[in-house]
Structure formats: C-alpha cells, structure tokens
Amino acid sequence: MSAPSSISAAPPFPDMTEPLRLDLKGLNCPLPVLKTGKALHALAPGGVLIVEATDPMAAIDIPHFCRQKGHRLVGEEKDGSVLRFTIAKS
C-alpha cells in the first residue's frame, strides 16, 4: 500500500515564467476586446496575458469575451481609471 499523496497548489501560471503584457489604455470599444483576442490567439494554450485598458466598457467586454471563448479570467482589478485583466489562454 502506498502512502497518500499530498496535494499542493500549482503555480498560477505553470507554462510561462513571464506573462505577456498588453497596454490598451486610451483605446475605446471595440478595440480593447479585439486586440485582446488577437494577442490571445498568438499565445500557446496555458499562456498568460495581462491587459490594461481605460475604456469602461472593457469591464464588461473582456470578461464576456473570456467566457465566450473559454479562456480563464484569473484576475480583474481597477487602479484609478485603469482596468487590469489577467487571462490564461485555454
């Protein structure tokens, strides 16, 4: 009989050491979500993208895009007028 295995938390981004960053500040709808989609398309599955945008519609559009395309929205935060999204590609 083998000893029970321990469960440890996996690192949040196991496939990449450095996430790709996308600065979309100053762009208005629909450009932030379109450029996010294009950047995610170029990433390998498991890759991580950090998006920064100032368009208030991005708070709705980017999470919706992630749900529709099956990507994982790892984090979402607001720093003043800047919205920051951390997305793991499915």
C-alpha positions in Angstrom: 0.0 0.0 0.0 1.4 3.3 -1.0 1.5 6.4 1.2 -1.2 9.0 0.5 0.0 11.7 -1.9 0.0 15.3 -0.8 -1.9 17.9 -2.7 0.0 21.1 -3.3 -1.2 24.2 -5.0 0.1 24.6 -8.6 1.7 27.9 -9.5 -0.8 30.2 -11.1 1.0 30.3 -14.5 2.8 27.0 -14.8 3.5 27.3 -18.6 5.1 30.7 -18.6 7.6 32.5 -16.4 6.6 35.9 -17.6 3.1 36.9 -18.8 2.6 38.9 -22.0 1.5 42.4 -21.2 -0.8 44.4 -23.5 -1.2 48.2 -22.9 -4.6 49.3 -24.4 -5.0 52.4 -22.3 -6.7 55.2 -24.3 -8.4 52.8 -26.8 -12.2 52.7 -27.0 -14.7 49.9 -27.7 -14.4 47.6 -29.6 -10.6 47.9 -29.9 -9.6 46.6 -26.4 -11.5 43.3 -26.8 -10.4 42.9 -30.4 -6.7 43.4 -29.6 -7.1 41.1 -26.6 -8.5 38.4 -28.8 -5.6 38.8 -31.3 -3.0 38.7 -28.6 -4.6 35.5 -27.1 -4.7 33.9 -30.5 -0.9 34.3 -30.7 -0.3 32.7 -27.3 0.1 28.9 -26.7 -2.5 27.2 -24.5 -1.8 28.0 -20.9 -0.1 31.3 -21.8 -1.0 34.3 -19.7 -1.9 37.8 -20.9 -2.2 40.9 -18.7 -4.3 43.5 -20.3 -4.6 47.2 -19.1 -7.4 49.3 -20.5 -9.1 52.6 -19.6 -12.3 52.1 -21.6 -15.1 51.5 -19.0 -16.8 49.0 -21.5 -13.7 46.7 -21.2 -15.0 45.8 -17.7 -18.0 44.1 -19.4 -16.5 43.2 -22.8 -13.3 41.4 -21.7 -14.8 39.1 -19.1 -17.7 38.3 -21.5 -15.1 37.5 -24.3 -13.3 35.2 -21.9 -16.5 33.3 -21.0 -17.5 33.0 -24.7 -14.1 31.7 -25.9 -13.3 29.5 -22.9 -10.3 31.5 -21.6 -9.9 31.7 -17.8 -10.1 35.2 -16.3 -7.5 34.8 -13.5 -7.7 38.3 -12.1 -9.5 41.6 -12.6 -8.7 44.8 -10.8 -9.1 48.5 -11.0 -6.4 51.1 -10.3 -7.9 54.5 -10.7 -9.1 54.6 -14.3 -7.0 51.6 -15.4 -8.7 48.2 -15.6 -6.3 45.3 -15.4 -7.2 41.8 -16.5 -5.1 38.7 -16.1 -6.2 36.0 -18.6 -5.0 32.4 -19.1 -5.5 31.1 -22.6 -7.5 27.8 -22.8 
